[in-house]
Amino acid sequence: MSIAIVAIIGGVVIALAGIFTEARTRGQKIKMKTVQQEIELEKLRLESYTMETEKMRLELEHSKVQLLETKQSSLNKP
C-alpha cells in the first residue's frame, strides 16, 4: 500500500514539475520576445535620430547659403 502512495505522490510531483517548467519556459519566451522588440525599437529610434540629424544639417547648410547670397547681394548694391 505504501508503494502505491509513493508512486502516486511521485506522479503528482512529476506532473507539477512539468507544469512549473512549462510556465517558466513560456515566461522566458515572452521575456525574450520583449527584449527583441526593445532592440527593434532602439534601432528605429537610432535611424530616426540619424535622419533628423541629416535633415537639420541640410537645413543649416541651406540657411548658410541663403545668408551668404543675401550678404553678397547687399555688398553688390551701389
C-alpha positions in Angstrom: 0.0 0.0 0.0 2.8 2.5 0.8 4.4 1.7 -2.6 1.2 2.8 -4.3 1.1 6.1 -2.2 4.8 6.8 -3.1 4.0 6.1 -6.8 1.0 8.4 -6.7 2.9 11.2 -4.9 5.8 10.7 -7.4 3.5 11.0 -10.3 1.9 14.2 -8.9 5.4 15.7 -8.2 6.5 14.9 -11.8 3.3 16.4 -13.2 3.7 19.6 -11.1 7.4 19.9 -12.1 6.3 19.7 -15.7 3.7 22.4 -15.2 6.1 24.7 -13.5 8.8 24.1 -16.1 6.4 24.8 -18.9 5.2 28.0 -17.2 8.8 29.2 -16.7 9.7 28.4 -20.3 6.7 30.3 -21.5 7.7 33.3 -19.3 11.3 33.2 -20.7 9.9 33.2 -24.3 7.8 36.2 -23.5 10.7 38.0 -21.9 12.9 37.2 -25.0 10.3 38.5 -27.3 10.0 41.7 -25.3 13.8 42.2 -25.4 13.8 41.6 -29.2 11.0 44.2 -29.6 13.0 46.7 -27.5 16.1 46.1 -29.7 14.0 46.8 -32.8 12.5 49.9 -31.2 16.0 51.2 -30.4 17.1 50.6 -34.0 14.2 52.6 -35.2 15.0 55.4 -32.8 18.6 55.5 -33.9 17.5 55.5 -37.6 15.1 58.4 -36.9 17.7 60.3 -35.0 20.2 59.9 -37.9 17.6 61.0 -40.4 16.6 64.0 -38.3 20.3 65.0 -37.8 20.9 64.8 -41.6 17.8 66.9 -42.2 19.0 69.5 -39.7 22.4 69.6 -41.3 20.9 70.2 -44.7 18.7 72.9 -43.4 21.7 74.6 -41.8 23.6 74.4 -45.0 20.7 75.9 -46.9 20.5 78.7 -44.4 24.2 79.4 -44.7 23.9 79.6 -48.5 20.9 82.0 -48.2 22.8 84.2 -45.7 25.9 84.3 -48.0 23.7 85.1 -51.0 21.9 87.9 -49.1 25.2 89.3 -47.8 26.7 89.1 -51.3 23.8 90.8 -52.9 23.9 93.6 -50.3 27.6 94.2 -51.0 27.0 94.3 -54.7 24.3 97.0 -54.5 25.6 100.5 -55.2 
